Amino acid sequence: MTTIRKGAVTFKGNAVDLEGPALKVGDKAPADFTLAANDLAPVTGKDVARGARIIATVPSLDTAVCDLETRRFNEEAAKIPQIKILTVSMDLPFAQARWCGAAGVNKVRTLSDYKDRNFGRAYGVWAPGLGLLTRAVFVVDKDDTVRYVEYVPEITNQPDFAQVLEAAKKLG
């Protein structure tokens, strides 16, 4: 049975339901999902579970806030090379690859949940009413324990970069 979190976040002030659990610090990071890489290759939870990581979910790279957020994480990646940074959206893999090329984003790995939405449900970021993932950030250590969680309350806002980066730097 799937958990629906009524009005968990807002989009332009309107309540949005999210499907899946609200992950908390100390939880084990979900691993039962498959995403699509930019070349359509499957990427499983076990594939991304190798090492410390920041996982950012965004509605679409082709929107201003998501664009700025992903570019910022790409810049920050140079300061924390030991941490993998992944951005997951519902954008088609082809669109993600095009956007990364045009934006010069080469340190953040973009992955798509367009096929099964099982990542979105596992991480509690699937917004079925919008057909998109909500904006959220997870910092996960090498042992797959969640060390930071932020479900951004208003989807059109940026995450708290200072808090995300502070949590990531503590991982080593």
N, CA, C and O of each residue as an XYZ file, in Angstrom:
688
protein
N       0.843     -1.184      0.000
C       0.000      0.000      0.000
C       0.887      1.246      0.000
O       1.827      1.350      0.788
N       0.587      2.158     -0.862
C       1.383      3.368     -1.014
C       0.881      4.466     -0.083
O      -0.322      4.666      0.089
N       1.834      5.164      0.508
C       1.515      6.281      1.384
C       1.317      7.540      0.554
O       2.162      7.879     -0.274
N       0.208      8.232      0.770
C      -0.025      9.534      0.150
C       0.077     10.571      1.269
O      -0.660     10.510      2.253
N       0.987     11.511      1.107
C       1.155     12.583      2.091
C       0.421     13.814      1.577
O       0.944     14.559      0.748
N      -0.774     14.019      2.067
C      -1.656     15.099      1.605
C      -1.039     16.468      1.895
O      -0.624     16.749      3.020
N      -0.985     17.309      0.867
C      -0.509     18.681      1.037
C       0.890     18.785      1.620
O       1.186     19.717      2.367
N       1.747     17.836      1.283
C       3.100     17.786      1.857
C       3.958     18.988      1.467
O       4.808     19.424      2.243
N       3.736     19.520      0.272
C       4.465     20.693     -0.219
C       3.468     21.576     -0.970
O       2.298     21.224     -1.120
N       3.949     22.722     -1.435
C       3.101     23.574     -2.257
C       3.803     23.880     -3.576
O       5.029     23.828     -3.678
N       2.997     24.197     -4.572
C       3.479     24.654     -5.865
C       2.742     25.942     -6.171
O       1.536     25.937     -6.421
N       3.484     27.060     -6.150
C       2.891     28.386     -6.333
C       1.762     28.610     -5.329
O       0.720     29.179     -5.654
N       1.998     28.146     -4.096
C       1.050     28.347     -3.017
C      -0.063     27.323     -2.909
O      -0.810     27.330     -1.930
N      -0.191     26.442     -3.892
C      -1.251     25.432     -3.877
C      -0.724     24.110     -3.332
O       0.363     23.668     -3.704
N      -1.495     23.483     -2.451
C      -1.093     22.227     -1.821
C      -0.896     21.129     -2.863
O      -1.666     20.992     -3.813
N       0.174     20.348     -2.646
C       0.512     19.233     -3.539
C       0.731     17.992     -2.683
O       1.466     18.027     -1.696
N       0.085     16.895     -3.073
C       0.279     15.616     -2.396
C       1.539     14.948     -2.921
O       1.891     15.091     -4.093
N       2.212     14.220     -2.045
C       3.378     13.425     -2.440
C       3.112     11.964     -2.137
O       2.471     11.627     -1.141
N       3.607     11.109     -3.001
C       3.434      9.681     -2.833
C       4.737      9.074     -2.339
O       5.809      9.343     -2.880
N       4.628      8.258     -1.312
C       5.797      7.591     -0.745
C       6.100      8.126      0.643
O       5.474      9.082      1.100
N       7.068      7.501      1.313
C       7.389      7.883      2.690
C       8.122      9.212      2.763
O       8.753      9.641      1.797
N       8.035      9.850      3.902
C       8.854     11.039      4.184
C      10.121     10.515      4.849
O      10.114     10.179      6.033
N      11.205     10.447      4.087
C      12.454      9.936      4.644
C      12.962     10.882      5.722
O      12.710     12.086      5.692
N      13.684     10.301      6.676
C      14.234     11.078      7.785
C      15.708     10.756      7.953
O      16.182      9.710      7.511
N      16.431     11.670      8.598
C      17.832     11.421      8.925
C      17.901     10.143      9.741
O      17.127      9.949     10.679
N      18.840      9.264      9.374
C      19.002      7.983     10.051
C      18.368      6.823      9.306
O      18.709      5.667      9.560
N      17.434      7.116      8.375
C      16.823      6.051      7.567
C      17.850      5.464      6.616
O      18.817      6.133      6.250
N      17.647      4.224      6.217
C      18.437      3.637      5.144
C      17.912      4.204      3.831
O      16.702      4.299      3.625
N      18.817      4.574      2.958
C      18.411      5.106      1.657
C      17.750      3.990      0.850
O      18.295      2.890      0.760
N      16.600      4.256      0.270
C      15.950      3.243     -0.558
C      16.870      2.817     -1.710
O      17.611      3.632     -2.260
N      16.808      1.534     -2.060
C      17.640      1.026     -3.149
C      16.829      0.259     -4.184
O      17.374     -0.199     -5.188
N      15.532      0.117     -3.943
C      14.695     -0.663     -4.849
C      14.053      0.248     -5.890
O      12.874      0.592     -5.806
N      14.875      0.631     -6.882
C      14.380      1.478     -7.961
C      15.315      1.331     -9.155
O      16.450      0.871     -9.030
N      14.807      1.734    -10.310
C      15.614      1.791    -11.526
C      15.330      3.117    -12.216
O      14.179      3.490    -12.445
N      16.408      3.817    -12.538
C      16.336      5.080    -13.274
C      16.913      4.863    -14.667
O      17.457      3.798    -14.958
N      16.796      5.862    -15.517
C      17.387      5.799    -16.855
C      18.509      6.823    -16.953
O      18.326      7.993    -16.617
N      19.667      6.374    -17.413
C      20.790      7.272    -17.674
C      20.517      8.029    -18.973
O      19.563      7.722    -19.690
N      21.349      9.006    -19.266
C      21.155      9.811    -20.479
C      21.205      8.977    -21.753
O      20.645      9.377    -22.774
N      21.871      7.819    -21.709
C      21.924      6.926    -22.881
C      20.859      5.830    -22.817
O      20.911      4.862    -23.575
N      19.896      5.988    -21.907
C      18.787      5.054    -21.664
C      19.185      3.797    -20.901
O      18.326      2.959    -20.628
N      20.451      3.639    -20.552
C      20.886      2.474    -19.772
C      20.218      2.512    -18.405
O      20.076      3.581    -17.811
N      19.803      1.346    -17.899
C      19.205      1.317    -16.567
C      20.252      1.578    -15.488
O      21.381      1.096    -15.575
N      19.868      2.340    -14.478
C      20.720      2.626    -13.321
C      19.894      2.260    -12.092
O      18.874      2.889    -11.811
N      20.337      1.249    -11.370
C      19.576      0.768    -10.225
C      20.016      1.455     -8.932
O      21.032      2.148     -8.888
N      19.237      1.249     -7.908
C      19.597      1.757     -6.594
C      20.935      1.223     -6.129
O      21.697      1.933     -5.473
N      21.224     -0.021     -6.464
C      22.520     -0.612     -6.097
C      23.664      0.076     -6.846
O      24.764      0.211     -6.311
N      23.407      0.510     -8.079
C      24.430      1.207     -8.863
C      24.803      2.553     -8.228
O      25.977      2.920     -8.201
N      23.819      3.277     -7.726
C      24.111      4.598     -7.160
C      24.561      4.514     -5.707
O      25.038      5.503     -5.149
N      24.415      3.346     -5.091
C      24.729      3.186     -3.669
C      26.221      3.057     -3.392
O      26.610      2.788     -2.256
N      27.036      3.237     -4.369
C      28.481      3.092     -4.180
C      29.098      4.418     -3.777
O      29.517      5.195     -4.635
N      29.158      4.683     -2.480
C      29.815      5.884     -1.995
C      28.859      6.966     -1.525
O      27.647      6.890     -1.725
N      29.444      7.975     -0.895
C      28.670      9.103     -0.389
C      28.108      9.899     -1.559
O      28.732     10.001     -2.615
N      26.912     10.464     -1.353
C      26.263     11.149     -2.467
C      25.238     12.177     -2.007
O      24.663     12.092     -0.922
N      25.043     13.145     -2.883
C      23.934     14.088     -2.771
C      22.976     13.712     -3.887
O      23.375     13.584     -5.045
N      21.718     13.536     -3.536
C      20.690     13.270     -4.537
C      19.713     14.431     -4.492
O      19.035     14.649     -3.487
N      19.647     15.168     -5.581
C      18.702     16.278     -5.694
C      17.608     15.857     -6.666
O      17.892     15.342     -7.747
N      16.359     16.080     -6.275
C      15.261     15.832     -7.200
C      14.660     17.169     -7.591
O      14.495     18.061     -6.760
N      14.337     17.291     -8.869
C      13.797     18.540     -9.408
C      12.631     18.231    -10.349
O      12.581     17.151    -10.939
N      11.696     19.168    -10.494
C      10.594     18.954    -11.434
C      11.059     18.838    -12.888
O      10.672     17.896    -13.581
N      11.884     19.782    -13.362
C      12.363     19.742    -14.746
C      13.573     20.650    -14.906
O      13.561     21.801    -14.468
N      14.608     20.130    -15.530
C      15.818     20.921    -15.772
C      15.539     22.133    -16.649
O      16.294     23.106    -16.625
N      14.463     22.080    -17.419
C      14.125     23.173    -18.331
C      13.329     24.293    -17.670
O      12.657     25.063    -18.357
N      13.397     24.390    -16.349
C      12.763     25.507    -15.657
C      13.855     26.308    -14.949
O      14.913     25.769    -14.624
N      13.605     27.557    -14.719
C      14.634     28.463    -14.199
C      15.209     28.019    -12.856
O      16.429     28.023    -12.687
N      14.369     27.640    -11.903
C      14.850     27.274    -10.569
C      15.668     25.978    -10.626
O      16.718     25.876     -9.992
N      15.188     25.002    -11.378
C      15.904     23.725    -11.501
C      17.236     23.922    -12.224
O      18.248     23.323    -11.860
N      17.221     24.760    -13.241
C      18.426     25.097    -13.984
C      19.470     25.700    -13.033
O      20.618     25.257    -13.006
N      19.071     26.698    -12.264
C      19.994     27.351    -11.332
C      20.504     26.376    -10.278
O      21.692     26.375     -9.958
N      19.620     25.552     -9.742
C      20.002     24.595     -8.707
C      21.033     23.600     -9.233
O      22.039     23.342     -8.572
N      20.795     23.053    -10.392
C      21.695     22.036    -10.934
C      23.031     22.648    -11.319
O      24.077     22.031    -11.118
N      23.008     23.850    -11.869
C      24.280     24.544    -12.149
C      25.056     24.798    -10.865
O      26.278     24.649    -10.843
N      24.365     25.179     -9.794
C      25.027     25.439     -8.511
C      25.667     24.155     -7.983
O      26.815     24.182     -7.539
N      24.951     23.040     -8.022
C      25.533     21.779     -7.563
C      26.713     21.379     -8.438
O      27.678     20.800     -7.940
N      26.654     21.675     -9.722
C      27.782     21.384    -10.605
C      29.022     22.178    -10.185
O      30.133     21.648    -10.186
N      28.825     23.458     -9.825
C      29.940     24.285     -9.337
C      30.487     23.756     -8.013
O      31.701     23.687     -7.824
N      29.596     23.383     -7.103
C      30.001     22.909     -5.782
C      30.707     21.560     -5.843
O      31.484     21.225     -4.949
N      30.445     20.792     -6.884
C      31.050     19.459     -7.009
C      32.569     19.516     -6.982
O      33.212     18.597     -6.475
N      33.148     20.574     -7.517
C      34.610     20.717     -7.530
C      35.173     20.836     -6.113
O      36.318     20.458     -5.865
N      34.368     21.361     -5.186
C      34.815     21.555     -3.806
C      34.683     20.291     -2.961
O      35.309     20.177     -1.907
N      33.870     19.345     -3.421
C      33.651     18.094     -2.691
C      33.728     16.906     -3.663
O      32.748     16.185     -3.849
N      34.904     16.711     -4.281
C      35.012     15.687     -5.318
C      34.767     14.253     -4.818
O      34.492     13.357     -5.617
N      34.864     14.042     -3.517
C      34.651     12.710     -2.967
C      33.161     12.347     -2.866
O      32.812     11.209     -2.553
N      32.295     13.323     -3.134
C      30.844     13.125     -3.038
C      30.253     13.118     -4.447
O      30.454     14.061     -5.213
N      29.526     12.057     -4.785
C      28.808     12.031     -6.058
C      27.566     12.914     -5.941
O      26.909     12.940     -4.900
N      27.256     13.627     -7.001
C      26.040     14.434     -7.010
C      25.162     13.970     -8.172
O      25.580     13.956     -9.329
N      23.938     13.594     -7.825
C      22.969     13.105     -8.795
C      21.770     14.032     -8.796
O      21.318     14.465     -7.737
N      21.256     14.337     -9.965
C      20.005     15.078    -10.084
C      19.021     14.188    -10.819
O      19.294     13.704    -11.917
N      17.873     13.980    -10.195
C      16.845     13.098    -10.753
C      15.613     13.937    -11.078
O      15.152     14.741    -10.266
N      15.095     13.729    -12.282
C      13.870     14.416    -12.702
C      13.055     13.472    -13.575
O      13.462     12.342    -13.845
N      11.906     13.955    -14.005
C      11.068     13.198    -14.932
C      11.400     13.543    -16.381
O      10.803     12.982    -17.299
N      12.344     14.459    -16.596
C      12.740     14.804    -17.960
C      13.202     13.551    -18.691
O      13.802     12.659    -18.092
N      12.920     13.490    -19.978
C      13.416     12.371    -20.773
C      14.947     12.412    -20.792
O      15.533     13.494    -20.778
N      15.590     11.262    -20.824
C      17.055     11.226    -20.835
C      17.670     12.064    -21.960
O      18.727     12.665    -21.768
N      17.031     12.110    -23.115
C      17.555     12.900    -24.232
C      17.563     14.387    -23.887
O      18.511     15.106    -24.201
N      16.489     14.835    -23.235
C      16.393     16.237    -22.827
C      17.434     16.548    -21.750
O      18.024     17.629    -21.749
N      17.659     15.605    -20.838
C      18.685     15.809    -19.808
C      20.064     15.961    -20.450
O      20.826     16.858    -20.089
N      20.379     15.093    -21.391
C      21.684     15.155    -22.064
C      21.835     16.469    -22.825
O      22.896     17.092    -22.784
N      20.783     16.892    -23.518
C      20.817     18.157    -24.259
C      21.037     19.312    -23.299
O      21.877     20.177    -23.543
N      20.271     19.327    -22.190
C      20.388     20.410    -21.219
C      21.791     20.458    -20.620
O      22.377     21.536    -20.520
N      22.336     19.316    -20.221
C      23.689     19.278    -19.637
C      24.718     19.823    -20.620
O      25.610     20.576    -20.230
N      24.604     19.452    -21.876
C      25.534     19.950    -22.889
C      25.434     21.453    -23.053
O      26.450     22.146    -23.108
N      24.208     21.960    -23.132
C      24.001     23.401    -23.312
C      24.427     24.193    -22.076
O      24.902     25.323    -22.198
N      24.259     23.604    -20.879
C      24.569     24.306    -19.631
C      26.009     24.096    -19.176
O      26.462     24.740    -18.230
N      26.729     23.198    -19.844
C      28.095     22.915    -19.429
C      28.163     22.145    -18.112
O      29.168     22.207    -17.404
N      27.102     21.426    -17.788
C      27.059     20.641    -16.553
C      27.706     19.287    -16.819
O      27.193     18.483    -17.597
N      28.843     19.047    -16.164
C      29.573     17.805    -16.409
C      30.040     17.103    -15.134
O      30.714     16.075    -15.204
N      29.686     17.648    -13.977
C      30.080     17.027    -12.713
C      28.886     16.425    -11.976
O      29.060     15.606    -11.074
N      27.695     16.824    -12.352
C      26.466     16.281    -11.801
C      25.943     15.246    -12.790
O      25.897     15.494    -13.995
N      25.552     14.088    -12.272
C      24.977     13.058    -13.143
C      23.461     13.196    -13.115
O      22.847     13.141    -12.049
N      22.859     13.376    -14.289
C      21.409     13.474    -14.369
C      20.832     12.105    -14.711
O      21.351     11.379    -15.559
N      19.745     11.781    -14.025
C      19.059     10.502    -14.211
C      17.568     10.769    -14.291
O      17.068     11.733    -13.712
N      16.855      9.905    -15.019
C      15.431     10.108    -15.245
C      14.587      9.002    -14.618
O      14.928      7.821    -14.689
N      13.477      9.413    -14.002
C      12.512      8.485    -13.405
C      11.263      8.378    -14.281
O      10.195      7.993    -13.803
N      11.403      8.722    -15.570
C      10.242      8.821    -16.454
C       9.533      7.491    -16.680
O       8.327      7.481    -16.927
N      10.240      6.379    -16.602
C       9.640      5.093    -16.959
C       8.703      4.541    -15.896
O       7.525      4.303    -16.161
N       9.225      4.340    -14.704
C       8.467      3.618    -13.683
C       8.057      4.455    -12.480
O       7.171      4.058    -11.722
N       8.682      5.592    -12.300
C       8.420      6.464    -11.148
C       8.678      5.756     -9.828
O       8.191      6.180     -8.780
N       9.457      4.661     -9.884
C       9.690      3.923     -8.647
C      10.719      4.607     -7.741
O      10.694      4.401     -6.527
N      11.612      5.407     -8.299
C      12.503      6.209     -7.465
C      11.671      7.249     -6.703
O      11.806      7.398     -5.489
N      10.822      7.956     -7.428
C       9.993      8.998     -6.814
C       9.147      8.466     -5.676
O       9.005      9.122     -4.645
N       8.587      7.290     -5.855
C       7.777      6.688     -4.796
C       8.648      6.222     -3.633
O       8.256      6.365     -2.475
N       9.828      5.665     -3.926
C      10.722      5.167     -2.869
C      11.233      6.297     -1.984
O      11.365      6.128     -0.772
N      11.520      7.450     -2.588
C      12.053      8.601     -1.855
C      10.967      9.575     -1.395
O      11.267     10.576     -0.745
N       9.715      9.286     -1.729
C       8.617     10.150     -1.296
C       8.590     11.493     -1.989
O       8.169     12.487     -1.398
N       9.040     11.541     -3.254
C       9.097     12.807     -3.987
C       8.170     12.836     -5.216
O       8.131     13.836     -5.933
N       7.439     11.770     -5.456
C       6.536     11.707     -6.608
C       5.281     12.521     -6.298
O       4.582     12.255     -5.321
N       5.005     13.515     -7.141
C       3.814     14.358     -7.025
C       2.859     13.953     -8.151
O       2.902     14.534     -9.235
N       1.999     12.963     -7.903
C       1.161     12.438     -8.982
C       0.233     13.477     -9.602
O      -0.059     13.406    -10.795
N      -0.233     14.435     -8.815
C      -1.123     15.475     -9.360
C      -0.435     16.358    -10.387
O      -1.085     16.906    -11.277
N       0.887     16.496    -10.265
C       1.668     17.291    -11.217
C       2.314     16.425    -12.296
O       2.672     16.917    -13.366
N       2.459     15.141    -12.007
C       3.183     14.258    -12.923
C       4.678     14.526    -12.908
O       5.376     14.248    -13.883
N       5.167     15.070    -11.792
C       6.575     15.459    -11.659
C       7.115     15.032    -10.298
O       6.357     14.636     -9.412
N       8.418     15.116    -10.148
C       9.033     14.949     -8.843
C       9.051     16.313     -8.165
O       9.186     17.341     -8.828
N       8.915     16.316     -6.848
C       9.033     17.559     -6.108
C      10.508     17.896     -5.917
O      11.380     17.064     -6.170
N      10.777     19.105     -5.475
C      12.151     19.512     -5.202
C      12.540     19.011     -3.810
O      11.885     19.324     -2.816
N      13.610     18.235     -3.762
C      14.107     17.702     -2.494
C      15.595     17.418     -2.642
O      16.111     17.301     -3.753
N      16.278     17.309     -1.498
C      17.698     16.963     -1.506
C      17.953     15.971     -0.376
O      17.451     16.127      0.738
N      18.744     14.950     -0.690
C      19.128     13.919      0.276
C      20.642     13.804      0.260
O      21.249     13.741     -0.809
N      21.252     13.775      1.430
C      22.681     13.492      1.549
C      22.768     12.115      2.185
O      22.213     11.872      3.256
N      23.478     11.213      1.501
C      23.556      9.819      1.921
C      25.023      9.436      2.080
O      25.847      9.736      1.216
N      25.346      8.771      3.188
C      26.739      8.399      3.424
C      27.098      7.091      2.705
O      26.245      6.469      2.073
N      28.356      6.688      2.808
C      28.846      5.500      2.098
C      28.185      4.210      2.582
O      28.220      3.192      1.891
N      27.583      4.258      3.773
C      26.881      3.089      4.312
C      25.386      3.121      3.990
O      24.610      2.333      4.531
N      24.992      4.036      3.109
C      23.605      4.171      2.649
C      22.640      4.657      3.725
O      21.451      4.339      3.696
N      23.164      5.430      4.673
C      22.326      6.041      5.695
C      22.081      7.496      5.307
O      23.007      8.225      4.951
N      20.823      7.900      5.383
C      20.453      9.278      5.062
C      20.963     10.186      6.182
O      20.636      9.982      7.351
N      21.768     11.192      5.817
C      22.354     12.113      6.793
C      21.746     13.510      6.735
O      21.940     14.312      7.649
N      21.017     13.801      5.673
C      20.343     15.098      5.534
C      19.159     14.907      4.600
O      19.263     14.211      3.591
N      18.039     15.522      4.935
C      16.838     15.478      4.101
C      16.235     16.870      4.060
O      16.100     17.536      5.086
N      15.878     17.297      2.866
C      15.107     18.529      2.730
C      14.079     18.356      1.616
O      14.419     18.307      0.434
N      12.817     18.266      2.022
C      11.717     18.351      1.067
C      11.396     19.843      1.029
O      10.806     20.375      1.969
N      11.777     20.511     -0.042
C      11.613     21.963     -0.105
C      10.107     22.265     -0.024
O       9.340     21.800     -0.867
N       9.682     23.040      0.983
C       8.247     23.246      1.215
C       7.488     23.850      0.033
O       6.355     23.456     -0.241
N       8.104     24.800     -0.666
C       7.495     25.422     -1.856
C       8.350     25.009     -3.046
O       9.520     25.382     -3.131
N       7.775     24.247     -3.959
C       8.521     23.652     -5.075
C       9.283     24.689     -5.889
O      10.337     24.380     -6.444
N       8.769     25.914     -5.971
C       9.432     26.927     -6.795
C      10.625     27.586     -6.096
O      11.259     28.471     -6.671
N      10.938     27.168     -4.862
C      12.086     27.714     -4.130
C      13.302     26.801     -4.240
O      13.177     25.612     -4.534
N      14.474     27.371     -4.000
C      15.732     26.619     -3.993
C      15.878     25.873     -2.664
O      15.276     26.265     -1.664
N      16.671     24.804     -2.651
C      16.982     24.158     -1.374
C      17.968     25.023     -0.587
O      18.491     26.008     -1.106
N      18.214     24.652      0.651
C      19.171     25.355      1.502
C      20.570     24.813      1.201
O      21.028     23.861      1.833
N      21.236     25.430      0.233
C      22.548     24.937     -0.217
C      23.554     24.849      0.927
O      24.315     23.884      1.005
N      23.569     25.834      1.808
C      24.533     25.840      2.912
C      24.368     24.595      3.782
O      25.355     23.961      4.154
N      23.136     24.250      4.102
C      22.880     23.069      4.931
C      23.245     21.776      4.196
O      23.844     20.873      4.780
N      22.884     21.695      2.922
C      23.200     20.511      2.121
C      24.709     20.303      2.072
O      25.200     19.200      2.312
N      25.437     21.366      1.761
C      26.888     21.263      1.604
C      27.570     20.989      2.932
O      28.560     20.258      2.974
N      27.065     21.556      4.010
C      27.627     21.281      5.338
C      27.476     19.793      5.663
O      28.417     19.160      6.142
N      26.300     19.244      5.402
C      26.068     17.814      5.652
C      26.974     16.956      4.783
O      27.519     15.958      5.255
N      27.141     17.328      3.528
C      27.979     16.553      2.608
C      29.446     16.590      3.035
O      30.134     15.570      2.978
N      29.921     17.742      3.456
C      31.337     17.868      3.860
C      31.655     17.024      5.093
O      32.797     16.599      5.273
N      30.665     16.780      5.934
C      30.861     15.940      7.113
C      31.085     14.467      6.746
O      31.547     13.680      7.572
N      30.759     14.108      5.515
C      30.918     12.722      5.088
C      32.341     12.372      4.720
O      32.677     11.199      4.557
N      33.184     13.392      4.589
C      34.567     13.073      4.395
C      35.199     13.578      3.189
O      36.386     13.337      2.966
